[in-house]
Amino acid sequence: WLKGRAKNFLAGSGRISLQFSNLRVVKLLKLYLSKNCFEALEWLLDISPNVESLSIESPG
């Protein structure tokens, strides 16, 4: 669902991918990640070509 909406949004605005071109690090701390969160994270990484580090810490 989210990826479909995101792709439609990106088709209307090419500037979105430029906003994330300088994103280097993604750090998520103490989160419970649902399937939708993983899909959103996958989409974010798809539009962020320069990510060098991904860190996810879940509680527990």
PDB file of N, H, CA, C and O in Angstrom:
ATOM      1  N   TRP A   1       0.824  -1.195   0.000  1.00  0.00           N
ATOM      2  CA  TRP A   1       0.000   0.000   0.000  1.00  0.00           C
ATOM      3  C   TRP A   1       0.866   1.256   0.000  1.00  0.00           C
ATOM      4  O   TRP A   1       0.690   2.135  -0.844  1.00  0.00           O
ATOM      5  N   LEU A   2       1.795   1.341   0.939  1.00  0.00           N
ATOM      6  H   LEU A   2       1.938   0.627   1.625  1.00  0.00           H
ATOM      7  CA  LEU A   2       2.626   2.535   1.055  1.00  0.00           C
ATOM      8  C   LEU A   2       3.522   2.712  -0.157  1.00  0.00           C
ATOM      9  O   LEU A   2       3.675   3.819  -0.674  1.00  0.00           O
ATOM     10  N   LYS A   3       4.112   1.612  -0.607  1.00  0.00           N
ATOM     11  H   LYS A   3       3.987   0.713  -0.188  1.00  0.00           H
ATOM     12  CA  LYS A   3       5.015   1.729  -1.752  1.00  0.00           C
ATOM     13  C   LYS A   3       4.264   2.205  -2.988  1.00  0.00           C
ATOM     14  O   LYS A   3       4.798   2.996  -3.766  1.00  0.00           O
ATOM     15  N   GLY A   4       3.039   1.738  -3.178  1.00  0.00           N
ATOM     16  H   GLY A   4       2.606   1.095  -2.546  1.00  0.00           H
ATOM     17  CA  GLY A   4       2.238   2.182  -4.315  1.00  0.00           C
ATOM     18  C   GLY A   4       1.938   3.665  -4.237  1.00  0.00           C
ATOM     19  O   GLY A   4       2.048   4.378  -5.235  1.00  0.00           O
ATOM     20  N   ARG A   5       1.559   4.134  -3.055  1.00  0.00           N
ATOM     21  H   ARG A   5       1.470   3.555  -2.245  1.00  0.00           H
ATOM     22  CA  ARG A   5       1.282   5.567  -2.878  1.00  0.00           C
ATOM     23  C   ARG A   5       2.549   6.385  -3.046  1.00  0.00           C
ATOM     24  O   ARG A   5       2.527   7.464  -3.639  1.00  0.00           O
ATOM     25  N   ALA A   6       3.650   5.872  -2.524  1.00  0.00           N
ATOM     26  H   ALA A   6       3.668   4.996  -2.042  1.00  0.00           H
ATOM     27  CA  ALA A   6       4.915   6.601  -2.636  1.00  0.00           C
ATOM     28  C   ALA A   6       5.342   6.715  -4.088  1.00  0.00           C
ATOM     29  O   ALA A   6       5.794   7.774  -4.521  1.00  0.00           O
ATOM     30  N   LYS A   7       5.203   5.637  -4.840  1.00  0.00           N
ATOM     31  H   LYS A   7       4.835   4.777  -4.487  1.00  0.00           H
ATOM     32  CA  LYS A   7       5.584   5.682  -6.253  1.00  0.00           C
ATOM     33  C   LYS A   7       4.715   6.669  -7.013  1.00  0.00           C
ATOM     34  O   LYS A   7       5.209   7.399  -7.871  1.00  0.00           O
ATOM     35  N   ASN A   8       3.413   6.698  -6.702  1.00  0.00           N
ATOM     36  H   ASN A   8       3.011   6.105  -6.004  1.00  0.00           H
ATOM     37  CA  ASN A   8       2.531   7.665  -7.351  1.00  0.00           C
ATOM     38  C   ASN A   8       2.936   9.088  -6.985  1.00  0.00           C
ATOM     39  O   ASN A   8       2.909   9.980  -7.833  1.00  0.00           O
ATOM     40  N   PHE A   9       3.310   9.304  -5.725  1.00  0.00           N
ATOM     41  H   PHE A   9       3.331   8.580  -5.036  1.00  0.00           H
ATOM     42  CA  PHE A   9       3.725  10.624  -5.288  1.00  0.00           C
ATOM     43  C   PHE A   9       5.023  11.037  -5.972  1.00  0.00           C
ATOM     44  O   PHE A   9       5.173  12.180  -6.404  1.00  0.00           O
ATOM     45  N   LEU A  10       5.954  10.100  -6.066  1.00  0.00           N
ATOM     46  H   LEU A  10       5.832   9.171  -5.716  1.00  0.00           H
ATOM     47  CA  LEU A  10       7.225  10.406  -6.719  1.00  0.00           C
ATOM     48  C   LEU A  10       7.042  10.715  -8.191  1.00  0.00           C
ATOM     49  O   LEU A  10       7.756  11.549  -8.747  1.00  0.00           O
ATOM     50  N   ALA A  11       6.091  10.047  -8.824  1.00  0.00           N
ATOM     51  H   ALA A  11       5.512   9.369  -8.372  1.00  0.00           H
ATOM     52  CA  ALA A  11       5.846  10.302 -10.240  1.00  0.00           C
ATOM     53  C   ALA A  11       5.397  11.741 -10.445  1.00  0.00           C
ATOM     54  O   ALA A  11       5.669  12.333 -11.489  1.00  0.00           O
ATOM     55  N   GLY A  12       4.706  12.312  -9.451  1.00  0.00           N
ATOM     56  H   GLY A  12       4.485  11.831  -8.603  1.00  0.00           H
ATOM     57  CA  GLY A  12       4.226  13.678  -9.560  1.00  0.00           C
ATOM     58  C   GLY A  12       5.258  14.715  -9.163  1.00  0.00           C
ATOM     59  O   GLY A  12       5.112  15.888  -9.507  1.00  0.00           O
ATOM     60  N   SER A  13       6.295  14.314  -8.450  1.00  0.00           N
ATOM     61  H   SER A  13       6.414  13.362  -8.170  1.00  0.00           H
ATOM     62  CA  SER A  13       7.290  15.268  -7.971  1.00  0.00           C
ATOM     63  C   SER A  13       8.669  14.631  -7.973  1.00  0.00           C
ATOM     64  O   SER A  13       8.976  13.821  -7.098  1.00  0.00           O
ATOM     65  N   GLY A  14       9.491  14.977  -8.925  1.00  0.00           N
ATOM     66  H   GLY A  14       9.242  15.635  -9.636  1.00  0.00           H
ATOM     67  CA  GLY A  14      10.831  14.426  -9.021  1.00  0.00           C
ATOM     68  C   GLY A  14      11.773  14.956  -7.953  1.00  0.00           C
ATOM     69  O   GLY A  14      12.886  14.453  -7.805  1.00  0.00           O
ATOM     70  N   ARG A  15      11.341  15.966  -7.206  1.00  0.00           N
ATOM     71  H   ARG A  15      10.436  16.375  -7.325  1.00  0.00           H
ATOM     72  CA  ARG A  15      12.206  16.573  -6.203  1.00  0.00           C
ATOM     73  C   ARG A  15      12.378  15.697  -4.968  1.00  0.00           C
ATOM     74  O   ARG A  15      13.359  15.852  -4.240  1.00  0.00           O
ATOM     75  N   ILE A  16      11.449  14.786  -4.717  1.00  0.00           N
ATOM     76  H   ILE A  16      10.652  14.661  -5.308  1.00  0.00           H
ATOM     77  CA  ILE A  16      11.516  13.978  -3.504  1.00  0.00           C
ATOM     78  C   ILE A  16      12.807  13.174  -3.451  1.00  0.00           C
ATOM     79  O   ILE A  16      13.469  13.148  -2.414  1.00  0.00           O
ATOM     80  N   SER A  17      13.174  12.527  -4.534  1.00  0.00           N
ATOM     81  H   SER A  17      12.636  12.548  -5.377  1.00  0.00           H
ATOM     82  CA  SER A  17      14.390  11.716  -4.519  1.00  0.00           C
ATOM     83  C   SER A  17      15.631  12.579  -4.288  1.00  0.00           C
ATOM     84  O   SER A  17      16.612  12.101  -3.718  1.00  0.00           O
ATOM     85  N   LEU A  18      15.604  13.833  -4.718  1.00  0.00           N
ATOM     86  H   LEU A  18      14.807  14.222  -5.180  1.00  0.00           H
ATOM     87  CA  LEU A  18      16.735  14.721  -4.487  1.00  0.00           C
ATOM     88  C   LEU A  18      16.871  15.074  -3.016  1.00  0.00           C
ATOM     89  O   LEU A  18      17.983  15.286  -2.532  1.00  0.00           O
ATOM     90  N   GLN A  19      15.762  15.138  -2.301  1.00  0.00           N
ATOM     91  H   GLN A  19      14.858  14.966  -2.694  1.00  0.00           H
ATOM     92  CA  GLN A  19      15.802  15.473  -0.886  1.00  0.00           C
ATOM     93  C   GLN A  19      16.532  14.411  -0.077  1.00  0.00           C
ATOM     94  O   GLN A  19      17.097  14.713   0.975  1.00  0.00           O
ATOM     95  N   PHE A  20      16.526  13.173  -0.554  1.00  0.00           N
ATOM     96  H   PHE A  20      16.066  12.927  -1.408  1.00  0.00           H
ATOM     97  CA  PHE A  20      17.158  12.089   0.174  1.00  0.00           C
ATOM     98  C   PHE A  20      18.496  11.679  -0.433  1.00  0.00           C
ATOM     99  O   PHE A  20      19.083  10.691   0.007  1.00  0.00           O
ATOM    100  N   SER A  21      18.987  12.398  -1.414  1.00  0.00           N
ATOM    101  H   SER A  21      18.509  13.201  -1.771  1.00  0.00           H
ATOM    102  CA  SER A  21      20.239  12.004  -2.062  1.00  0.00           C
ATOM    103  C   SER A  21      21.435  12.169  -1.137  1.00  0.00           C
ATOM    104  O   SER A  21      22.459  11.520  -1.349  1.00  0.00           O
ATOM    105  N   ASN A  22      21.340  13.020  -0.115  1.00  0.00           N
ATOM    106  H   ASN A  22      20.508  13.547   0.058  1.00  0.00           H
ATOM    107  CA  ASN A  22      22.446  13.220   0.821  1.00  0.00           C
ATOM    108  C   ASN A  22      22.283  12.436   2.117  1.00  0.00           C
ATOM    109  O   ASN A  22      23.107  12.570   3.022  1.00  0.00           O
ATOM    110  N   LEU A  23      21.245  11.625   2.223  1.00  0.00           N
ATOM    111  H   LEU A  23      20.576  11.516   1.487  1.00  0.00           H
ATOM    112  CA  LEU A  23      21.028  10.820   3.427  1.00  0.00           C
ATOM    113  C   LEU A  23      22.097   9.737   3.496  1.00  0.00           C
ATOM    114  O   LEU A  23      22.209   8.915   2.587  1.00  0.00           O
ATOM    115  N   ARG A  24      22.884   9.732   4.572  1.00  0.00           N
ATOM    116  H   ARG A  24      22.793  10.400   5.310  1.00  0.00           H
ATOM    117  CA  ARG A  24      23.997   8.783   4.701  1.00  0.00           C
ATOM    118  C   ARG A  24      23.739   7.719   5.768  1.00  0.00           C
ATOM    119  O   ARG A  24      24.166   6.575   5.613  1.00  0.00           O
ATOM    120  N   VAL A  25      23.043   8.084   6.849  1.00  0.00           N
ATOM    121  H   VAL A  25      22.695   9.013   6.975  1.00  0.00           H
ATOM    122  CA  VAL A  25      22.864   7.173   7.979  1.00  0.00           C
ATOM    123  C   VAL A  25      21.389   7.108   8.352  1.00  0.00           C
ATOM    124  O   VAL A  25      20.722   8.137   8.456  1.00  0.00           O
ATOM    125  N   VAL A  26      20.886   5.898   8.552  1.00  0.00           N
ATOM    126  H   VAL A  26      21.428   5.062   8.468  1.00  0.00           H
ATOM    127  CA  VAL A  26      19.529   5.684   9.056  1.00  0.00           C
ATOM    128  C   VAL A  26      19.673   4.923  10.363  1.00  0.00           C
ATOM    129  O   VAL A  26      20.237   3.829  10.392  1.00  0.00           O
ATOM    130  N   LYS A  27      19.163   5.502  11.449  1.00  0.00           N
ATOM    131  H   LYS A  27      18.705   6.391  11.426  1.00  0.00           H
ATOM    132  CA  LYS A  27      19.297   4.879  12.764  1.00  0.00           C
ATOM    133  C   LYS A  27      17.926   4.863  13.431  1.00  0.00           C
ATOM    134  O   LYS A  27      17.328   5.915  13.659  1.00  0.00           O
ATOM    135  N   LEU A  28      17.438   3.684  13.737  1.00  0.00           N
ATOM    136  H   LEU A  28      17.923   2.829  13.551  1.00  0.00           H
ATOM    137  CA  LEU A  28      16.145   3.511  14.390  1.00  0.00           C
ATOM    138  C   LEU A  28      16.391   2.866  15.746  1.00  0.00           C
ATOM    139  O   LEU A  28      16.964   1.779  15.822  1.00  0.00           O
ATOM    140  N   LEU A  29      15.961   3.529  16.818  1.00  0.00           N
ATOM    141  H   LEU A  29      15.495   4.411  16.756  1.00  0.00           H
ATOM    142  CA  LEU A  29      16.237   3.048  18.165  1.00  0.00           C
ATOM    143  C   LEU A  29      14.959   2.689  18.903  1.00  0.00           C
ATOM    144  O   LEU A  29      13.984   3.441  18.890  1.00  0.00           O
ATOM    145  N   LYS A  30      14.979   1.538  19.540  1.00  0.00           N
ATOM    146  H   LYS A  30      15.771   0.927  19.550  1.00  0.00           H
ATOM    147  CA  LYS A  30      13.911   1.086  20.430  1.00  0.00           C
ATOM    148  C   LYS A  30      12.532   1.171  19.799  1.00  0.00           C
ATOM    149  O   LYS A  30      11.609   1.762  20.360  1.00  0.00           O
ATOM    150  N   LEU A  31      12.412   0.579  18.640  1.00  0.00           N
ATOM    151  H   LEU A  31      13.162   0.099  18.184  1.00  0.00           H
ATOM    152  CA  LEU A  31      11.147   0.582  17.920  1.00  0.00           C
ATOM    153  C   LEU A  31      10.636  -0.834  17.729  1.00  0.00           C
ATOM    154  O   LEU A  31      11.412  -1.772  17.543  1.00  0.00           O
ATOM    155  N   TYR A  32       9.329  -0.972  17.778  1.00  0.00           N
ATOM    156  H   TYR A  32       8.699  -0.210  17.929  1.00  0.00           H
ATOM    157  CA  TYR A  32       8.700  -2.212  17.341  1.00  0.00           C
ATOM    158  C   TYR A  32       8.350  -2.013  15.874  1.00  0.00           C
ATOM    159  O   TYR A  32       7.550  -1.138  15.545  1.00  0.00           O
ATOM    160  N   LEU A  33       8.923  -2.794  15.008  1.00  0.00           N
ATOM    161  H   LEU A  33       9.573  -3.505  15.276  1.00  0.00           H
ATOM    162  CA  LEU A  33       8.739  -2.596  13.577  1.00  0.00           C
ATOM    163  C   LEU A  33       7.709  -3.574  13.032  1.00  0.00           C
ATOM    164  O   LEU A  33       7.883  -4.790  13.114  1.00  0.00           O
ATOM    165  N   SER A  34       6.648  -3.034  12.482  1.00  0.00           N
ATOM    166  H   SER A  34       6.506  -2.047  12.415  1.00  0.00           H
ATOM    167  CA  SER A  34       5.625  -3.858  11.848  1.00  0.00           C
ATOM    168  C   SER A  34       6.005  -4.086  10.387  1.00  0.00           C
ATOM    169  O   SER A  34       6.999  -3.547   9.900  1.00  0.00           O
ATOM    170  N   LYS A  35       5.208  -4.886   9.704  1.00  0.00           N
ATOM    171  H   LYS A  35       4.401  -5.324  10.100  1.00  0.00           H
ATOM    172  CA  LYS A  35       5.457  -5.135   8.280  1.00  0.00           C
ATOM    173  C   LYS A  35       5.414  -3.823   7.498  1.00  0.00           C
ATOM    174  O   LYS A  35       6.226  -3.608   6.598  1.00  0.00           O
ATOM    175  N   ASN A  36       4.466  -2.945   7.840  1.00  0.00           N
ATOM    176  H   ASN A  36       3.806  -3.120   8.571  1.00  0.00           H
ATOM    177  CA  ASN A  36       4.363  -1.659   7.145  1.00  0.00           C
ATOM    178  C   ASN A  36       5.602  -0.800   7.375  1.00  0.00           C
ATOM    179  O   ASN A  36       6.031  -0.073   6.479  1.00  0.00           O
ATOM    180  N   CYS A  37       6.174  -0.883   8.570  1.00  0.00           N
ATOM    181  H   CYS A  37       5.825  -1.474   9.298  1.00  0.00           H
ATOM    182  CA  CYS A  37       7.400  -0.123   8.849  1.00  0.00           C
ATOM    183  C   CYS A  37       8.548  -0.612   7.979  1.00  0.00           C
ATOM    184  O   CYS A  37       9.324   0.189   7.458  1.00  0.00           O
ATOM    185  N   PHE A  38       8.655  -1.938   7.819  1.00  0.00           N
ATOM    186  H   PHE A  38       8.025  -2.588   8.241  1.00  0.00           H
ATOM    187  CA  PHE A  38       9.710  -2.473   6.968  1.00  0.00           C
ATOM    188  C   PHE A  38       9.511  -2.053   5.515  1.00  0.00           C
ATOM    189  O   PHE A  38      10.480  -1.763   4.814  1.00  0.00           O
ATOM    190  N   GLU A  39       8.259  -2.019   5.060  1.00  0.00           N
ATOM    191  H   GLU A  39       7.471  -2.255   5.630  1.00  0.00           H
ATOM    192  CA  GLU A  39       7.988  -1.587   3.686  1.00  0.00           C
ATOM    193  C   GLU A  39       8.345  -0.117   3.509  1.00  0.00           C
ATOM    194  O   GLU A  39       8.897   0.269   2.478  1.00  0.00           O
ATOM    195  N   ALA A  40       8.033   0.704   4.505  1.00  0.00           N
ATOM    196  H   ALA A  40       7.585   0.391   5.343  1.00  0.00           H
ATOM    197  CA  ALA A  40       8.377   2.122   4.439  1.00  0.00           C
ATOM    198  C   ALA A  40       9.891   2.309   4.454  1.00  0.00           C
ATOM    199  O   ALA A  40      10.425   3.155   3.737  1.00  0.00           O
ATOM    200  N   LEU A  41      10.580   1.515   5.273  1.00  0.00           N
ATOM    201  H   LEU A  41      10.147   0.827   5.855  1.00  0.00           H
ATOM    202  CA  LEU A  41      12.036   1.586   5.319  1.00  0.00           C
ATOM    203  C   LEU A  41      12.644   1.160   3.987  1.00  0.00           C
ATOM    204  O   LEU A  41      13.599   1.773   3.509  1.00  0.00           O
ATOM    205  N   GLU A  42      12.091   0.115   3.393  1.00  0.00           N
ATOM    206  H   GLU A  42      11.316  -0.383   3.780  1.00  0.00           H
ATOM    207  CA  GLU A  42      12.562  -0.333   2.075  1.00  0.00           C
ATOM    208  C   GLU A  42      12.385   0.774   1.043  1.00  0.00           C
ATOM    209  O   GLU A  42      13.276   1.014   0.227  1.00  0.00           O
ATOM    210  N   TRP A  43      11.242   1.446   1.076  1.00  0.00           N
ATOM    211  H   TRP A  43      10.519   1.251   1.739  1.00  0.00           H
ATOM    212  CA  TRP A  43      10.981   2.549   0.144  1.00  0.00           C
ATOM    213  C   TRP A  43      11.976   3.685   0.371  1.00  0.00           C
ATOM    214  O   TRP A  43      12.503   4.254  -0.585  1.00  0.00           O
ATOM    215  N   LEU A  44      12.232   4.016   1.653  1.00  0.00           N
ATOM    216  H   LEU A  44      11.804   3.554   2.429  1.00  0.00           H
ATOM    217  CA  LEU A  44      13.175   5.086   1.963  1.00  0.00           C
ATOM    218  C   LEU A  44      14.564   4.759   1.429  1.00  0.00           C
ATOM    219  O   LEU A  44      15.245   5.627   0.884  1.00  0.00           O
ATOM    220  N   LEU A  45      14.980   3.513   1.587  1.00  0.00           N
ATOM    221  H   LEU A  45      14.427   2.807   2.030  1.00  0.00           H
ATOM    222  CA  LEU A  45      16.296   3.112   1.084  1.00  0.00           C
ATOM    223  C   LEU A  45      16.333   3.096  -0.438  1.00  0.00           C
ATOM    224  O   LEU A  45      17.375   3.367  -1.036  1.00  0.00           O
ATOM    225  N   ASP A  46      15.204   2.779  -1.072  1.00  0.00           N
ATOM    226  H   ASP A  46      14.357   2.559  -0.587  1.00  0.00           H
ATOM    227  CA  ASP A  46      15.139   2.797  -2.536  1.00  0.00           C
ATOM    228  C   ASP A  46      15.361   4.195  -3.100  1.00  0.00           C
ATOM    229  O   ASP A  46      15.978   4.354  -4.153  1.00  0.00           O
ATOM    230  N   ILE A  47      14.853   5.216  -2.390  1.00  0.00           N
ATOM    231  H   ILE A  47      14.353   5.087  -1.534  1.00  0.00           H
ATOM    232  CA  ILE A  47      14.985   6.583  -2.905  1.00  0.00           C
ATOM    233  C   ILE A  47      16.188   7.305  -2.310  1.00  0.00           C
ATOM    234  O   ILE A  47      16.385   8.493  -2.569  1.00  0.00           O
ATOM    235  N   SER A  48      16.993   6.607  -1.518  1.00  0.00           N
ATOM    236  H   SER A  48      16.833   5.642  -1.307  1.00  0.00           H
ATOM    237  CA  SER A  48      18.173   7.193  -0.887  1.00  0.00           C
ATOM    238  C   SER A  48      19.409   6.436  -1.358  1.00  0.00           C
ATOM    239  O   SER A  48      19.854   5.505  -0.688  1.00  0.00           O
ATOM    240  N   PRO A  49      19.964   6.820  -2.492  1.00  0.00           N
ATOM    241  CA  PRO A  49      21.035   6.032  -3.100  1.00  0.00           C
ATOM    242  C   PRO A  49      22.364   6.056  -2.348  1.00  0.00           C
ATOM    243  O   PRO A  49      23.221   5.211  -2.606  1.00  0.00           O
ATOM    244  N   ASN A  50      22.558   6.991  -1.436  1.00  0.00           N
ATOM    245  H   ASN A  50      21.862   7.678  -1.226  1.00  0.00           H
ATOM    246  CA  ASN A  50      23.867   7.143  -0.795  1.00  0.00           C
ATOM    247  C   ASN A  50      23.914   6.677   0.655  1.00  0.00           C
ATOM    248  O   ASN A  50      24.858   7.011   1.372  1.00  0.00           O
ATOM    249  N   VAL A  51      22.921   5.916   1.105  1.00  0.00           N
ATOM    250  H   VAL A  51      22.155   5.645   0.523  1.00  0.00           H
ATOM    251  CA  VAL A  51      22.930   5.431   2.489  1.00  0.00           C
ATOM    252  C   VAL A  51      24.113   4.490   2.676  1.00  0.00           C
ATOM    253  O   VAL A  51      24.284   3.525   1.931  1.00  0.00           O
ATOM    254  N   GLU A  52      24.923   4.790   3.680  1.00  0.00           N
ATOM    255  H   GLU A  52      24.785   5.574   4.285  1.00  0.00           H
ATOM    256  CA  GLU A  52      26.111   3.987   3.968  1.00  0.00           C
ATOM    257  C   GLU A  52      25.939   3.123   5.206  1.00  0.00           C
ATOM    258  O   GLU A  52      26.638   2.123   5.369  1.00  0.00           O
ATOM    259  N   SER A  53      25.006   3.502   6.087  1.00  0.00           N
ATOM    260  H   SER A  53      24.438   4.315   5.956  1.00  0.00           H
ATOM    261  CA  SER A  53      24.860   2.790   7.345  1.00  0.00           C
ATOM    262  C   SER A  53      23.388   2.704   7.739  1.00  0.00           C
ATOM    263  O   SER A  53      22.650   3.685   7.656  1.00  0.00           O
ATOM    264  N   LEU A  54      22.981   1.518   8.166  1.00  0.00           N
ATOM    265  H   LEU A  54      23.581   0.721   8.233  1.00  0.00           H
ATOM    266  CA  LEU A  54      21.618   1.291   8.650  1.00  0.00           C
ATOM    267  C   LEU A  54      21.729   0.580   9.984  1.00  0.00           C
ATOM    268  O   LEU A  54      22.302  -0.507  10.068  1.00  0.00           O
ATOM    269  N   SER A  55      21.183   1.188  11.029  1.00  0.00           N
ATOM    270  H   SER A  55      20.718   2.071  10.961  1.00  0.00           H
ATOM    271  CA  SER A  55      21.244   0.613  12.368  1.00  0.00           C
ATOM    272  C   SER A  55      19.833   0.536  12.928  1.00  0.00           C
ATOM    273  O   SER A  55      19.129   1.545  12.988  1.00  0.00           O
ATOM    274  N   ILE A  56      19.416  -0.660  13.340  1.00  0.00           N
ATOM    275  H   ILE A  56      19.987  -1.480  13.292  1.00  0.00           H
ATOM    276  CA  ILE A  56      18.090  -0.857  13.924  1.00  0.00           C
ATOM    277  C   ILE A  56      18.269  -1.542  15.272  1.00  0.00           C
ATOM    278  O   ILE A  56      18.857  -2.620  15.358  1.00  0.00           O
ATOM    279  N   GLU A  57      17.756  -0.906  16.323  1.00  0.00           N
ATOM    280  H   GLU A  57      17.278  -0.031  16.253  1.00  0.00           H
ATOM    281  CA  GLU A  57      17.806  -1.485  17.664  1.00  0.00           C
ATOM    282  C   GLU A  57      16.379  -1.681  18.143  1.00  0.00           C
ATOM    283  O   GLU A  57      15.630  -0.713  18.279  1.00  0.00           O
ATOM    284  N   SER A  58      15.998  -2.913  18.398  1.00  0.00           N
ATOM    285  H   SER A  58      16.606  -3.699  18.288  1.00  0.00           H
ATOM    286  CA  SER A  58      14.644  -3.180  18.876  1.00  0.00           C
ATOM    287  C   SER A  58      14.673  -3.411  20.385  1.00  0.00           C
ATOM    288  O   SER A  58      15.668  -3.900  20.920  1.00  0.00           O
ATOM    289  N   PRO A  59      13.586  -3.061  21.071  1.00  0.00           N
ATOM    290  CA  PRO A  59      13.546  -3.266  22.518  1.00  0.00           C
ATOM    291  C   PRO A  59      13.502  -4.753  22.847  1.00  0.00           C
ATOM    292  O   PRO A  59      13.005  -5.566  22.067  1.00  0.00           O
ATOM    293  N   GLY A  60      14.021  -5.080  23.991  1.00  0.00           N
ATOM    294  H   GLY A  60      14.425  -4.420  24.625  1.00  0.00           H
ATOM    295  CA  GLY A  60      13.918  -6.470  24.407  1.00  0.00           C
ATOM    296  C   GLY A  60      15.139  -7.063  24.784  1.00  0.00           C
ATOM    297  O   GLY A  60      15.167  -8.237  25.154  1.00  0.00           O
TER     298      GLY A  60
END
